[in-house]
């Protein structure tokens, strides 16, 4: 699994978790969100929703250049390894 994808889906999960009735529903929503996210969407979300620093945004921007496809995380490889276990 890609560490950028893992970071993004985890941040999104914890961001939206209070709005969902269960961890599994929130995880599925976070995975769906990640699958459809374009590179520009990632940068916008980091800047405006998470209030990331310029340095953080630039580091992610540099990392996104390595992806050939857009959306970069559409393939199951990037989001399918996450599971919710427990109650």
PyMOL Python script that loads the backbone (N, CA, C, O; Angstrom):
from pymol import cmd

cmd.read_pdbstr("""\
ATOM      1  N   UNK A   1       0.840  -1.176   0.000  1.00  0.00           N
ATOM      2  CA  UNK A   1       0.000   0.000   0.000  1.00  0.00           C
ATOM      3  C   UNK A   1       0.890   1.245   0.000  1.00  0.00           C
ATOM      4  O   UNK A   1       1.950   1.266   0.624  1.00  0.00           O
ATOM      5  N   UNK A   2       0.454   2.241  -0.684  1.00  0.00           N
ATOM      6  CA  UNK A   2       1.164   3.500  -0.778  1.00  0.00           C
ATOM      7  C   UNK A   2       0.963   4.316   0.503  1.00  0.00           C
ATOM      8  O   UNK A   2      -0.161   4.436   0.989  1.00  0.00           O
ATOM      9  N   UNK A   3       2.045   4.874   1.049  1.00  0.00           N
ATOM     10  CA  UNK A   3       1.932   5.613   2.317  1.00  0.00           C
ATOM     11  C   UNK A   3       1.125   6.900   2.182  1.00  0.00           C
ATOM     12  O   UNK A   3       0.461   7.301   3.139  1.00  0.00           O
ATOM     13  N   UNK A   4       1.160   7.552   1.036  1.00  0.00           N
ATOM     14  CA  UNK A   4       0.354   8.761   0.847  1.00  0.00           C
ATOM     15  C   UNK A   4      -1.125   8.399   0.838  1.00  0.00           C
ATOM     16  O   UNK A   4      -1.929   9.069   1.486  1.00  0.00           O
ATOM     17  N   UNK A   5      -1.488   7.362   0.122  1.00  0.00           N
ATOM     18  CA  UNK A   5      -2.878   6.914   0.088  1.00  0.00           C
ATOM     19  C   UNK A   5      -3.349   6.510   1.482  1.00  0.00           C
ATOM     20  O   UNK A   5      -4.465   6.843   1.880  1.00  0.00           O
ATOM     21  N   UNK A   6      -2.509   5.798   2.221  1.00  0.00           N
ATOM     22  CA  UNK A   6      -2.857   5.375   3.575  1.00  0.00           C
ATOM     23  C   UNK A   6      -3.068   6.577   4.486  1.00  0.00           C
ATOM     24  O   UNK A   6      -3.996   6.599   5.294  1.00  0.00           O
ATOM     25  N   UNK A   7      -2.215   7.560   4.352  1.00  0.00           N
ATOM     26  CA  UNK A   7      -2.351   8.776   5.170  1.00  0.00           C
ATOM     27  C   UNK A   7      -3.636   9.507   4.831  1.00  0.00           C
ATOM     28  O   UNK A   7      -4.369   9.926   5.728  1.00  0.00           O
ATOM     29  N   UNK A   8      -3.915   9.663   3.555  1.00  0.00           N
ATOM     30  CA  UNK A   8      -5.114  10.396   3.141  1.00  0.00           C
ATOM     31  C   UNK A   8      -6.395   9.701   3.588  1.00  0.00           C
ATOM     32  O   UNK A   8      -7.298  10.350   4.116  1.00  0.00           O
ATOM     33  N   UNK A   9      -6.481   8.391   3.383  1.00  0.00           N
ATOM     34  CA  UNK A   9      -7.706   7.689   3.767  1.00  0.00           C
ATOM     35  C   UNK A   9      -7.876   7.691   5.288  1.00  0.00           C
ATOM     36  O   UNK A   9      -9.004   7.760   5.776  1.00  0.00           O
ATOM     37  N   UNK A  10      -6.796   7.616   6.031  1.00  0.00           N
ATOM     38  CA  UNK A  10      -6.884   7.651   7.490  1.00  0.00           C
ATOM     39  C   UNK A  10      -7.311   9.025   7.989  1.00  0.00           C
ATOM     40  O   UNK A  10      -8.167   9.132   8.866  1.00  0.00           O
ATOM     41  N   UNK A  11      -6.714  10.075   7.430  1.00  0.00           N
ATOM     42  CA  UNK A  11      -7.125  11.434   7.815  1.00  0.00           C
ATOM     43  C   UNK A  11      -8.593  11.675   7.501  1.00  0.00           C
ATOM     44  O   UNK A  11      -9.328  12.241   8.310  1.00  0.00           O
ATOM     45  N   UNK A  12      -9.012  11.239   6.320  1.00  0.00           N
ATOM     46  CA  UNK A  12     -10.406  11.417   5.924  1.00  0.00           C
ATOM     47  C   UNK A  12     -11.331  10.617   6.822  1.00  0.00           C
ATOM     48  O   UNK A  12     -12.388  11.113   7.213  1.00  0.00           O
ATOM     49  N   UNK A  13     -10.958   9.393   7.158  1.00  0.00           N
ATOM     50  CA  UNK A  13     -11.778   8.565   8.040  1.00  0.00           C
ATOM     51  C   UNK A  13     -12.031   9.277   9.363  1.00  0.00           C
ATOM     52  O   UNK A  13     -13.175   9.364   9.809  1.00  0.00           O
ATOM     53  N   UNK A  14     -10.993   9.778   9.984  1.00  0.00           N
ATOM     54  CA  UNK A  14     -11.171  10.440  11.272  1.00  0.00           C
ATOM     55  C   UNK A  14     -11.888  11.778  11.141  1.00  0.00           C
ATOM     56  O   UNK A  14     -12.521  12.237  12.092  1.00  0.00           O
ATOM     57  N   UNK A  15     -11.795  12.403   9.984  1.00  0.00           N
ATOM     58  CA  UNK A  15     -12.497  13.657   9.750  1.00  0.00           C
ATOM     59  C   UNK A  15     -14.009  13.434   9.668  1.00  0.00           C
ATOM     60  O   UNK A  15     -14.784  14.232  10.194  1.00  0.00           O
ATOM     61  N   UNK A  16     -14.424  12.357   9.013  1.00  0.00           N
ATOM     62  CA  UNK A  16     -15.851  12.131   8.782  1.00  0.00           C
ATOM     63  C   UNK A  16     -16.498  11.175   9.779  1.00  0.00           C
ATOM     64  O   UNK A  16     -17.723  11.050   9.795  1.00  0.00           O
ATOM     65  N   UNK A  17     -15.723  10.511  10.593  1.00  0.00           N
ATOM     66  CA  UNK A  17     -16.232   9.498  11.520  1.00  0.00           C
ATOM     67  C   UNK A  17     -17.409   9.977  12.371  1.00  0.00           C
ATOM     68  O   UNK A  17     -18.362   9.217  12.546  1.00  0.00           O
ATOM     69  N   UNK A  18     -17.388  11.190  12.905  1.00  0.00           N
ATOM     70  CA  UNK A  18     -18.543  11.623  13.717  1.00  0.00           C
ATOM     71  C   UNK A  18     -19.854  11.705  12.938  1.00  0.00           C
ATOM     72  O   UNK A  18     -20.925  11.709  13.545  1.00  0.00           O
ATOM     73  N   UNK A  19     -19.793  11.771  11.624  1.00  0.00           N
ATOM     74  CA  UNK A  19     -20.993  11.912  10.798  1.00  0.00           C
ATOM     75  C   UNK A  19     -21.599  10.573  10.379  1.00  0.00           C
ATOM     76  O   UNK A  19     -22.619  10.551   9.691  1.00  0.00           O
ATOM     77  N   UNK A  20     -20.997   9.473  10.778  1.00  0.00           N
ATOM     78  CA  UNK A  20     -21.446   8.151  10.344  1.00  0.00           C
ATOM     79  C   UNK A  20     -21.838   7.293  11.543  1.00  0.00           C
ATOM     80  O   UNK A  20     -21.298   7.457  12.637  1.00  0.00           O
ATOM     81  N   UNK A  21     -22.787   6.371  11.328  1.00  0.00           N
ATOM     82  CA  UNK A  21     -23.263   5.544  12.447  1.00  0.00           C
ATOM     83  C   UNK A  21     -22.285   4.452  12.879  1.00  0.00           C
ATOM     84  O   UNK A  21     -22.418   3.895  13.969  1.00  0.00           O
ATOM     85  N   UNK A  22     -21.300   4.146  12.025  1.00  0.00           N
ATOM     86  CA  UNK A  22     -20.338   3.100  12.373  1.00  0.00           C
ATOM     87  C   UNK A  22     -19.003   3.383  11.700  1.00  0.00           C
ATOM     88  O   UNK A  22     -18.910   4.153  10.744  1.00  0.00           O
ATOM     89  N   UNK A  23     -17.978   2.735  12.232  1.00  0.00           N
ATOM     90  CA  UNK A  23     -16.648   2.854  11.642  1.00  0.00           C
ATOM     91  C   UNK A  23     -16.651   2.259  10.242  1.00  0.00           C
ATOM     92  O   UNK A  23     -16.016   2.804   9.339  1.00  0.00           O
ATOM     93  N   UNK A  24     -17.352   1.159  10.051  1.00  0.00           N
ATOM     94  CA  UNK A  24     -17.365   0.529   8.728  1.00  0.00           C
ATOM     95  C   UNK A  24     -17.995   1.431   7.682  1.00  0.00           C
ATOM     96  O   UNK A  24     -17.498   1.508   6.558  1.00  0.00           O
ATOM     97  N   UNK A  25     -19.067   2.108   8.025  1.00  0.00           N
ATOM     98  CA  UNK A  25     -19.707   3.021   7.069  1.00  0.00           C
ATOM     99  C   UNK A  25     -18.783   4.199   6.762  1.00  0.00           C
ATOM    100  O   UNK A  25     -18.676   4.622   5.611  1.00  0.00           O
ATOM    101  N   UNK A  26     -18.123   4.721   7.777  1.00  0.00           N
ATOM    102  CA  UNK A  26     -17.193   5.838   7.568  1.00  0.00           C
ATOM    103  C   UNK A  26     -15.985   5.399   6.746  1.00  0.00           C
ATOM    104  O   UNK A  26     -15.514   6.141   5.884  1.00  0.00           O
ATOM    105  N   UNK A  27     -15.482   4.189   7.012  1.00  0.00           N
ATOM    106  CA  UNK A  27     -14.347   3.679   6.249  1.00  0.00           C
ATOM    107  C   UNK A  27     -14.718   3.499   4.783  1.00  0.00           C
ATOM    108  O   UNK A  27     -13.939   3.857   3.899  1.00  0.00           O
ATOM    109  N   UNK A  28     -15.879   2.958   4.523  1.00  0.00           N
ATOM    110  CA  UNK A  28     -16.312   2.788   3.138  1.00  0.00           C
ATOM    111  C   UNK A  28     -16.426   4.149   2.440  1.00  0.00           C
ATOM    112  O   UNK A  28     -16.037   4.288   1.281  1.00  0.00           O
ATOM    113  N   UNK A  29     -16.955   5.139   3.140  1.00  0.00           N
ATOM    114  CA  UNK A  29     -17.069   6.487   2.565  1.00  0.00           C
ATOM    115  C   UNK A  29     -15.686   7.083   2.303  1.00  0.00           C
ATOM    116  O   UNK A  29     -15.476   7.726   1.274  1.00  0.00           O
ATOM    117  N   UNK A  30     -14.754   6.878   3.213  1.00  0.00           N
ATOM    118  CA  UNK A  30     -13.395   7.397   3.031  1.00  0.00           C
ATOM    119  C   UNK A  30     -12.708   6.716   1.850  1.00  0.00           C
ATOM    120  O   UNK A  30     -12.002   7.371   1.083  1.00  0.00           O
ATOM    121  N   UNK A  31     -12.907   5.414   1.699  1.00  0.00           N
ATOM    122  CA  UNK A  31     -12.328   4.693   0.571  1.00  0.00           C
ATOM    123  C   UNK A  31     -12.927   5.165  -0.754  1.00  0.00           C
ATOM    124  O   UNK A  31     -12.205   5.360  -1.732  1.00  0.00           O
ATOM    125  N   UNK A  32     -14.229   5.345  -0.782  1.00  0.00           N
ATOM    126  CA  UNK A  32     -14.900   5.839  -1.984  1.00  0.00           C
ATOM    127  C   UNK A  32     -14.405   7.237  -2.339  1.00  0.00           C
ATOM    128  O   UNK A  32     -14.172   7.545  -3.508  1.00  0.00           O
ATOM    129  N   UNK A  33     -14.248   8.072  -1.331  1.00  0.00           N
ATOM    130  CA  UNK A  33     -13.723   9.427  -1.520  1.00  0.00           C
ATOM    131  C   UNK A  33     -12.327   9.379  -2.138  1.00  0.00           C
ATOM    132  O   UNK A  33     -12.046  10.101  -3.094  1.00  0.00           O
ATOM    133  N   UNK A  34     -11.458   8.534  -1.596  1.00  0.00           N
ATOM    134  CA  UNK A  34     -10.088   8.441  -2.083  1.00  0.00           C
ATOM    135  C   UNK A  34     -10.041   7.968  -3.533  1.00  0.00           C
ATOM    136  O   UNK A  34      -9.247   8.471  -4.328  1.00  0.00           O
ATOM    137  N   UNK A  35     -10.887   7.004  -3.875  1.00  0.00           N
ATOM    138  CA  UNK A  35     -10.906   6.460  -5.238  1.00  0.00           C
ATOM    139  C   UNK A  35     -11.179   7.525  -6.288  1.00  0.00           C
ATOM    140  O   UNK A  35     -10.588   7.493  -7.367  1.00  0.00           O
ATOM    141  N   UNK A  36     -12.058   8.461  -5.993  1.00  0.00           N
ATOM    142  CA  UNK A  36     -12.454   9.459  -6.972  1.00  0.00           C
ATOM    143  C   UNK A  36     -11.692  10.764  -6.907  1.00  0.00           C
ATOM    144  O   UNK A  36     -11.972  11.685  -7.674  1.00  0.00           O
ATOM    145  N   UNK A  37     -10.744  10.856  -6.011  1.00  0.00           N
ATOM    146  CA  UNK A  37     -10.017  12.098  -5.761  1.00  0.00           C
ATOM    147  C   UNK A  37      -8.967  12.368  -6.828  1.00  0.00           C
ATOM    148  O   UNK A  37      -8.107  11.522  -7.073  1.00  0.00           O
ATOM    149  N   UNK A  38      -9.023  13.535  -7.466  1.00  0.00           N
ATOM    150  CA  UNK A  38      -7.982  13.919  -8.420  1.00  0.00           C
ATOM    151  C   UNK A  38      -6.803  14.516  -7.658  1.00  0.00           C
ATOM    152  O   UNK A  38      -6.910  14.817  -6.469  1.00  0.00           O
ATOM    153  N   UNK A  39      -5.701  14.681  -8.339  1.00  0.00           N
ATOM    154  CA  UNK A  39      -4.532  15.306  -7.710  1.00  0.00           C
ATOM    155  C   UNK A  39      -4.862  16.713  -7.225  1.00  0.00           C
ATOM    156  O   UNK A  39      -4.464  17.109  -6.130  1.00  0.00           O
ATOM    157  N   UNK A  40      -5.590  17.462  -8.042  1.00  0.00           N
ATOM    158  CA  UNK A  40      -5.988  18.816  -7.638  1.00  0.00           C
ATOM    159  C   UNK A  40      -6.900  18.788  -6.414  1.00  0.00           C
ATOM    160  O   UNK A  40      -6.796  19.648  -5.539  1.00  0.00           O
ATOM    161  N   UNK A  41      -7.794  17.798  -6.351  1.00  0.00           N
ATOM    162  CA  UNK A  41      -8.677  17.654  -5.191  1.00  0.00           C
ATOM    163  C   UNK A  41      -7.873  17.403  -3.916  1.00  0.00           C
ATOM    164  O   UNK A  41      -8.186  17.955  -2.861  1.00  0.00           O
ATOM    165  N   UNK A  42      -6.853  16.580  -4.016  1.00  0.00           N
ATOM    166  CA  UNK A  42      -5.996  16.284  -2.859  1.00  0.00           C
ATOM    167  C   UNK A  42      -5.385  17.576  -2.327  1.00  0.00           C
ATOM    168  O   UNK A  42      -5.450  17.860  -1.131  1.00  0.00           O
ATOM    169  N   UNK A  43      -4.794  18.350  -3.224  1.00  0.00           N
ATOM    170  CA  UNK A  43      -4.128  19.585  -2.812  1.00  0.00           C
ATOM    171  C   UNK A  43      -5.114  20.600  -2.252  1.00  0.00           C
ATOM    172  O   UNK A  43      -4.816  21.282  -1.271  1.00  0.00           O
ATOM    173  N   UNK A  44      -6.277  20.703  -2.865  1.00  0.00           N
ATOM    174  CA  UNK A  44      -7.304  21.628  -2.372  1.00  0.00           C
ATOM    175  C   UNK A  44      -7.774  21.214  -0.975  1.00  0.00           C
ATOM    176  O   UNK A  44      -7.914  22.056  -0.089  1.00  0.00           O
ATOM    177  N   UNK A  45      -8.014  19.930  -0.786  1.00  0.00           N
ATOM    178  CA  UNK A  45      -8.472  19.423   0.497  1.00  0.00           C
ATOM    179  C   UNK A  45      -7.431  19.681   1.589  1.00  0.00           C
ATOM    180  O   UNK A  45      -7.771  20.086   2.701  1.00  0.00           O
ATOM    181  N   UNK A  46      -6.171  19.444   1.261  1.00  0.00           N
ATOM    182  CA  UNK A  46      -5.107  19.689   2.236  1.00  0.00           C
ATOM    183  C   UNK A  46      -5.029  21.166   2.619  1.00  0.00           C
ATOM    184  O   UNK A  46      -4.892  21.503   3.795  1.00  0.00           O
ATOM    185  N   UNK A  47      -5.118  22.036   1.627  1.00  0.00           N
ATOM    186  CA  UNK A  47      -4.998  23.470   1.885  1.00  0.00           C
ATOM    187  C   UNK A  47      -6.203  24.029   2.617  1.00  0.00           C
ATOM    188  O   UNK A  47      -6.049  24.771   3.587  1.00  0.00           O
ATOM    189  N   UNK A  48      -7.402  23.682   2.164  1.00  0.00           N
ATOM    190  CA  UNK A  48      -8.599  24.349   2.667  1.00  0.00           C
ATOM    191  C   UNK A  48      -9.292  23.621   3.820  1.00  0.00           C
ATOM    192  O   UNK A  48      -9.777  24.265   4.750  1.00  0.00           O
ATOM    193  N   UNK A  49      -9.343  22.321   3.772  1.00  0.00           N
ATOM    194  CA  UNK A  49     -10.033  21.588   4.837  1.00  0.00           C
ATOM    195  C   UNK A  49      -9.111  21.265   6.014  1.00  0.00           C
ATOM    196  O   UNK A  49      -9.499  21.393   7.175  1.00  0.00           O
ATOM    197  N   UNK A  50      -7.898  20.851   5.697  1.00  0.00           N
ATOM    198  CA  UNK A  50      -6.975  20.465   6.764  1.00  0.00           C
ATOM    199  C   UNK A  50      -6.026  21.575   7.175  1.00  0.00           C
ATOM    200  O   UNK A  50      -5.311  21.449   8.169  1.00  0.00           O
ATOM    201  N   UNK A  51      -6.016  22.665   6.413  1.00  0.00           N
ATOM    202  CA  UNK A  51      -5.155  23.816   6.725  1.00  0.00           C
ATOM    203  C   UNK A  51      -3.678  23.410   6.816  1.00  0.00           C
ATOM    204  O   UNK A  51      -2.957  23.841   7.716  1.00  0.00           O
ATOM    205  N   UNK A  52      -3.252  22.582   5.877  1.00  0.00           N
ATOM    206  CA  UNK A  52      -1.853  22.145   5.828  1.00  0.00           C
ATOM    207  C   UNK A  52      -0.947  23.329   5.493  1.00  0.00           C
ATOM    208  O   UNK A  52      -1.367  24.292   4.851  1.00  0.00           O
ATOM    209  N   UNK A  53       0.283  23.236   5.937  1.00  0.00           N
ATOM    210  CA  UNK A  53       1.252  24.291   5.639  1.00  0.00           C
ATOM    211  C   UNK A  53       1.657  24.218   4.168  1.00  0.00           C
ATOM    212  O   UNK A  53       1.423  23.214   3.496  1.00  0.00           O
ATOM    213  N   UNK A  54       2.259  25.284   3.686  1.00  0.00           N
ATOM    214  CA  UNK A  54       2.745  25.298   2.303  1.00  0.00           C
ATOM    215  C   UNK A  54       3.763  24.197   2.066  1.00  0.00           C
ATOM    216  O   UNK A  54       3.775  23.569   1.008  1.00  0.00           O
ATOM    217  N   UNK A  55       4.619  23.966   3.055  1.00  0.00           N
ATOM    218  CA  UNK A  55       5.633  22.927   2.927  1.00  0.00           C
ATOM    219  C   UNK A  55       4.989  21.537   2.810  1.00  0.00           C
ATOM    220  O   UNK A  55       5.425  20.706   2.013  1.00  0.00           O
ATOM    221  N   UNK A  56       3.962  21.306   3.605  1.00  0.00           N
ATOM    222  CA  UNK A  56       3.270  20.022   3.553  1.00  0.00           C
ATOM    223  C   UNK A  56       2.583  19.822   2.203  1.00  0.00           C
ATOM    224  O   UNK A  56       2.649  18.743   1.613  1.00  0.00           O
ATOM    225  N   UNK A  57       1.930  20.865   1.728  1.00  0.00           N
ATOM    226  CA  UNK A  57       1.248  20.787   0.434  1.00  0.00           C
ATOM    227  C   UNK A  57       2.252  20.553  -0.693  1.00  0.00           C
ATOM    228  O   UNK A  57       2.001  19.756  -1.597  1.00  0.00           O
ATOM    229  N   UNK A  58       3.377  21.244  -0.638  1.00  0.00           N
ATOM    230  CA  UNK A  58       4.415  21.060  -1.668  1.00  0.00           C
ATOM    231  C   UNK A  58       4.976  19.647  -1.646  1.00  0.00           C
ATOM    232  O   UNK A  58       5.243  19.072  -2.701  1.00  0.00           O
ATOM    233  N   UNK A  59       5.155  19.085  -0.468  1.00  0.00           N
ATOM    234  CA  UNK A  59       5.666  17.714  -0.362  1.00  0.00           C
ATOM    235  C   UNK A  59       4.686  16.726  -0.996  1.00  0.00           C
ATOM    236  O   UNK A  59       5.094  15.800  -1.696  1.00  0.00           O
ATOM    237  N   UNK A  60       3.402  16.928  -0.746  1.00  0.00           N
ATOM    238  CA  UNK A  60       2.386  16.055  -1.350  1.00  0.00           C
ATOM    239  C   UNK A  60       2.330  16.286  -2.852  1.00  0.00           C
ATOM    240  O   UNK A  60       2.196  15.334  -3.622  1.00  0.00           O
ATOM    241  N   UNK A  61       2.430  17.527  -3.271  1.00  0.00           N
ATOM    242  CA  UNK A  61       2.422  17.846  -4.700  1.00  0.00           C
ATOM    243  C   UNK A  61       3.576  17.141  -5.418  1.00  0.00           C
ATOM    244  O   UNK A  61       3.391  16.582  -6.499  1.00  0.00           O
ATOM    245  N   UNK A  62       4.746  17.169  -4.822  1.00  0.00           N
ATOM    246  CA  UNK A  62       5.901  16.471  -5.393  1.00  0.00           C
ATOM    247  C   UNK A  62       5.639  14.970  -5.496  1.00  0.00           C
ATOM    248  O   UNK A  62       6.013  14.334  -6.481  1.00  0.00           O
ATOM    249  N   UNK A  63       5.007  14.420  -4.492  1.00  0.00           N
ATOM    250  CA  UNK A  63       4.696  12.984  -4.476  1.00  0.00           C
ATOM    251  C   UNK A  63       3.665  12.631  -5.544  1.00  0.00           C
ATOM    252  O   UNK A  63       3.755  11.581  -6.180  1.00  0.00           O
ATOM    253  N   UNK A  64       2.679  13.519  -5.740  1.00  0.00           N
ATOM    254  CA  UNK A  64       1.629  13.260  -6.722  1.00  0.00           C
ATOM    255  C   UNK A  64       2.159  13.250  -8.157  1.00  0.00           C
ATOM    256  O   UNK A  64       1.563  12.625  -9.034  1.00  0.00           O
ATOM    257  N   UNK A  65       3.274  13.938  -8.395  1.00  0.00           N
ATOM    258  CA  UNK A  65       3.874  13.939  -9.725  1.00  0.00           C
ATOM    259  C   UNK A  65       4.344  12.551 -10.145  1.00  0.00           C
ATOM    260  O   UNK A  65       4.528  12.294 -11.335  1.00  0.00           O
ATOM    261  N   UNK A  66       4.538  11.667  -9.195  1.00  0.00           N
ATOM    262  CA  UNK A  66       4.996  10.318  -9.500  1.00  0.00           C
ATOM    263  C   UNK A  66       3.896   9.431 -10.080  1.00  0.00           C
ATOM    264  O   UNK A  66       4.176   8.382 -10.661  1.00  0.00           O
ATOM    265  N   UNK A  67       2.647   9.857  -9.919  1.00  0.00           N
ATOM    266  CA  UNK A  67       1.521   9.076 -10.422  1.00  0.00           C
ATOM    267  C   UNK A  67       1.252   9.430 -11.875  1.00  0.00           C
ATOM    268  O   UNK A  67       1.235  10.604 -12.245  1.00  0.00           O
ATOM    269  N   UNK A  68       1.042   8.416 -12.689  1.00  0.00           N
ATOM    270  CA  UNK A  68       0.760   8.640 -14.101  1.00  0.00           C
ATOM    271  C   UNK A  68      -0.718   8.888 -14.351  1.00  0.00           C
ATOM    272  O   UNK A  68      -1.077   9.610 -15.282  1.00  0.00           O
ATOM    273  N   UNK A  69      -1.576   8.301 -13.533  1.00  0.00           N
ATOM    274  CA  UNK A  69      -3.015   8.400 -13.730  1.00  0.00           C
ATOM    275  C   UNK A  69      -3.631   9.468 -12.840  1.00  0.00           C
ATOM    276  O   UNK A  69      -3.093   9.814 -11.788  1.00  0.00           O
ATOM    277  N   UNK A  70      -4.764   9.978 -13.283  1.00  0.00           N
ATOM    278  CA  UNK A  70      -5.538  10.907 -12.462  1.00  0.00           C
ATOM    279  C   UNK A  70      -7.002  10.542 -12.650  1.00  0.00           C
ATOM    280  O   UNK A  70      -7.527  10.693 -13.753  1.00  0.00           O
ATOM    281  N   UNK A  71      -7.671  10.073 -11.620  1.00  0.00           N
ATOM    282  CA  UNK A  71      -7.302  10.133 -10.214  1.00  0.00           C
ATOM    283  C   UNK A  71      -6.210   9.123  -9.857  1.00  0.00           C
ATOM    284  O   UNK A  71      -6.216   7.987 -10.331  1.00  0.00           O
ATOM    285  N   UNK A  72      -5.286   9.556  -9.022  1.00  0.00           N
ATOM    286  CA  UNK A  72      -4.122   8.714  -8.723  1.00  0.00           C
ATOM    287  C   UNK A  72      -4.420   7.483  -7.873  1.00  0.00           C
ATOM    288  O   UNK A  72      -3.656   6.518  -7.908  1.00  0.00           O
ATOM    289  N   UNK A  73      -5.506   7.495  -7.114  1.00  0.00           N
ATOM    290  CA  UNK A  73      -5.769   6.406  -6.172  1.00  0.00           C
ATOM    291  C   UNK A  73      -6.994   5.575  -6.545  1.00  0.00           C
ATOM    292  O   UNK A  73      -7.623   4.973  -5.675  1.00  0.00           O
ATOM    293  N   UNK A  74      -7.332   5.538  -7.820  1.00  0.00           N
ATOM    294  CA  UNK A  74      -8.521   4.807  -8.267  1.00  0.00           C
ATOM    295  C   UNK A  74      -8.373   3.293  -8.143  1.00  0.00           C
ATOM    296  O   UNK A  74      -9.357   2.591  -7.909  1.00  0.00           O
ATOM    297  N   UNK A  75      -7.176   2.798  -8.294  1.00  0.00           N
ATOM    298  CA  UNK A  75      -6.948   1.347  -8.227  1.00  0.00           C
ATOM    299  C   UNK A  75      -7.120   0.828  -6.802  1.00  0.00           C
ATOM    300  O   UNK A  75      -6.765   1.507  -5.838  1.00  0.00           O
ATOM    301  N   UNK A  76      -7.661  -0.370  -6.678  1.00  0.00           N
ATOM    302  CA  UNK A  76      -7.927  -0.980  -5.369  1.00  0.00           C
ATOM    303  C   UNK A  76      -6.675  -1.118  -4.510  1.00  0.00           C
ATOM    304  O   UNK A  76      -6.764  -1.138  -3.282  1.00  0.00           O
ATOM    305  N   UNK A  77      -5.535  -1.212  -5.135  1.00  0.00           N
ATOM    306  CA  UNK A  77      -4.262  -1.323  -4.409  1.00  0.00           C
ATOM    307  C   UNK A  77      -4.120  -0.222  -3.358  1.00  0.00           C
ATOM    308  O   UNK A  77      -3.551  -0.457  -2.292  1.00  0.00           O
ATOM    309  N   UNK A  78      -4.622   0.956  -3.642  1.00  0.00           N
ATOM    310  CA  UNK A  78      -4.416   2.116  -2.778  1.00  0.00           C
ATOM    311  C   UNK A  78      -5.383   2.206  -1.606  1.00  0.00           C
ATOM    312  O   UNK A  78      -5.070   2.863  -0.613  1.00  0.00           O
ATOM    313  N   UNK A  79      -6.537   1.574  -1.685  1.00  0.00           N
ATOM    314  CA  UNK A  79      -7.535   1.776  -0.637  1.00  0.00           C
ATOM    315  C   UNK A  79      -8.145   0.489  -0.075  1.00  0.00           C
ATOM    316  O   UNK A  79      -8.798   0.534   0.968  1.00  0.00           O
ATOM    317  N   UNK A  80      -7.953  -0.647  -0.731  1.00  0.00           N
ATOM    318  CA  UNK A  80      -8.690  -1.844  -0.326  1.00  0.00           C
ATOM    319  C   UNK A  80      -8.105  -2.584   0.875  1.00  0.00           C
ATOM    320  O   UNK A  80      -8.777  -3.459   1.422  1.00  0.00           O
ATOM    321  N   UNK A  81      -6.909  -2.278   1.298  1.00  0.00           N
ATOM    322  CA  UNK A  81      -6.301  -3.005   2.411  1.00  0.00           C
ATOM    323  C   UNK A  81      -6.895  -2.628   3.763  1.00  0.00           C
ATOM    324  O   UNK A  81      -6.697  -3.346   4.744  1.00  0.00           O
ATOM    325  N   UNK A  82      -7.608  -1.534   3.829  1.00  0.00           N
ATOM    326  CA  UNK A  82      -8.196  -1.109   5.101  1.00  0.00           C
ATOM    327  C   UNK A  82      -9.428  -1.919   5.425  1.00  0.00           C
ATOM    328  O   UNK A  82     -10.290  -2.129   4.571  1.00  0.00           O
ATOM    329  N   UNK A  83      -9.508  -2.374   6.666  1.00  0.00           N
ATOM    330  CA  UNK A  83     -10.684  -3.088   7.156  1.00  0.00           C
ATOM    331  C   UNK A  83     -11.013  -2.595   8.554  1.00  0.00           C
ATOM    332  O   UNK A  83     -10.142  -2.110   9.275  1.00  0.00           O
ATOM    333  N   UNK A  84     -12.258  -2.721   8.923  1.00  0.00           N
ATOM    334  CA  UNK A  84     -12.700  -2.378  10.272  1.00  0.00           C
ATOM    335  C   UNK A  84     -13.009  -3.687  11.001  1.00  0.00           C
ATOM    336  O   UNK A  84     -13.775  -4.514  10.509  1.00  0.00           O
ATOM    337  N   UNK A  85     -12.413  -3.863  12.164  1.00  0.00           N
ATOM    338  CA  UNK A  85     -12.587  -5.080  12.939  1.00  0.00           C
ATOM    339  C   UNK A  85     -13.089  -4.705  14.327  1.00  0.00           C
ATOM    340  O   UNK A  85     -12.595  -3.758  14.939  1.00  0.00           O
ATOM    341  N   UNK A  86     -14.058  -5.441  14.813  1.00  0.00           N
ATOM    342  CA  UNK A  86     -14.564  -5.184  16.154  1.00  0.00           C
ATOM    343  C   UNK A  86     -16.018  -4.781  16.129  1.00  0.00           C
ATOM    344  O   UNK A  86     -16.722  -4.980  15.138  1.00  0.00           O
ATOM    345  N   UNK A  87     -16.450  -4.219  17.221  1.00  0.00           N
ATOM    346  CA  UNK A  87     -17.862  -3.855  17.355  1.00  0.00           C
ATOM    347  C   UNK A  87     -18.197  -2.600  16.606  1.00  0.00           C
ATOM    348  O   UNK A  87     -19.347  -2.161  16.620  1.00  0.00           O
TER     349      UNK A  87
END
""", "prot")
cmd.dss("prot")
cmd.show_as("cartoon", "prot")
cmd.util.cbc("prot")
cmd.orient("prot")
